[in-house]
Amino acid sequence: MVEPEEEQIRKDAVKLHLEGTSVTEVCSDIGRSRQWLYKWLRRYQGGDAEWYAERSRAPQEVANRTPRKVEKRVLE
């Protein structure tokens, strides 16, 4: 779980950049990389209401999962 402080840092960094502060300056001030800021800018611009929240990196589905029909037959 991400600390609320981290989410606030993300919001503040994006806000600073949108107010006209350069990416380099924002990153220098908060001690983060340019890639880090660009990631959060992309998410902000994507329109998601919770763009600042961490997302799971777990796969949404298992690629080699046994189909439910086969699973049911085996259990029978």
C-alpha positions as CSV (number, residue, x, y, z in Angstrom):
1,M,0.0,0.0,0.0
2,V,1.3,3.5,-0.9
3,E,1.5,6.0,1.8
4,P,-0.8,9.1,1.6
5,E,2.3,11.2,1.6
6,E,3.5,9.6,-1.7
7,E,0.1,10.3,-3.3
8,Q,0.3,13.9,-2.2
9,I,3.9,14.3,-3.7
10,R,2.5,13.0,-7.0
11,K,-0.4,15.5,-7.0
12,D,1.9,18.4,-6.0
13,A,4.5,17.5,-8.7
14,V,1.9,17.5,-11.4
15,K,0.3,20.7,-10.1
16,L,3.7,22.5,-10.1
17,H,4.4,21.4,-13.7
18,L,0.9,22.5,-14.8
19,E,1.5,25.9,-13.2
20,G,4.5,26.3,-15.5
21,T,7.5,24.9,-13.6
22,S,9.8,22.9,-15.8
23,V,10.0,19.1,-15.6
24,T,13.7,19.4,-14.7
25,E,13.0,21.9,-11.9
26,V,10.1,19.9,-10.4
27,C,12.2,16.7,-10.4
28,S,15.2,18.4,-8.9
29,D,13.1,19.9,-6.1
30,I,11.5,16.6,-5.1
31,G,14.4,14.3,-5.8
32,R,12.7,12.2,-8.5
33,S,13.5,11.3,-12.1
34,R,12.0,12.8,-15.2
35,Q,10.6,9.4,-16.1
36,W,8.8,9.4,-12.8
37,L,7.1,12.7,-13.4
38,Y,6.2,11.9,-17.0
39,K,4.5,8.7,-15.8
40,W,2.3,10.7,-13.5
41,L,1.6,13.4,-16.1
42,R,0.4,10.7,-18.5
43,R,-1.9,9.2,-15.9
44,Y,-3.2,12.7,-15.0
45,Q,-3.9,13.5,-18.7
46,G,-5.6,10.1,-19.1
47,G,-8.6,11.5,-17.2
48,D,-8.8,8.8,-14.5
49,A,-10.2,10.4,-11.3
50,E,-7.7,8.4,-9.2
51,W,-4.6,8.9,-11.5
52,Y,-2.3,9.4,-8.5
53,A,-3.1,6.0,-6.9
54,E,-0.7,3.0,-7.4
55,R,-2.0,0.3,-9.6
56,S,-1.5,-3.4,-9.2
57,R,1.1,-5.0,-11.4
58,A,-0.4,-8.4,-11.1
59,P,-1.8,-9.9,-14.4
60,Q,-5.5,-9.5,-14.8
61,E,-5.9,-13.1,-16.1
62,V,-3.8,-16.2,-16.0
63,A,-2.6,-17.0,-19.5
64,N,-2.4,-20.8,-19.1
65,R,-5.4,-21.4,-16.8
66,T,-7.3,-24.6,-17.4
67,P,-10.7,-23.8,-19.0
68,R,-13.6,-24.0,-16.6
69,K,-15.3,-26.8,-18.6
70,V,-12.2,-29.0,-18.3
71,E,-11.8,-28.1,-14.6
72,K,-15.4,-29.1,-14.0
73,R,-15.0,-32.4,-15.8
74,V,-11.9,-33.3,-13.9
75,L,-13.7,-32.6,-10.6
76,E,-16.5,-34.9,-11.6
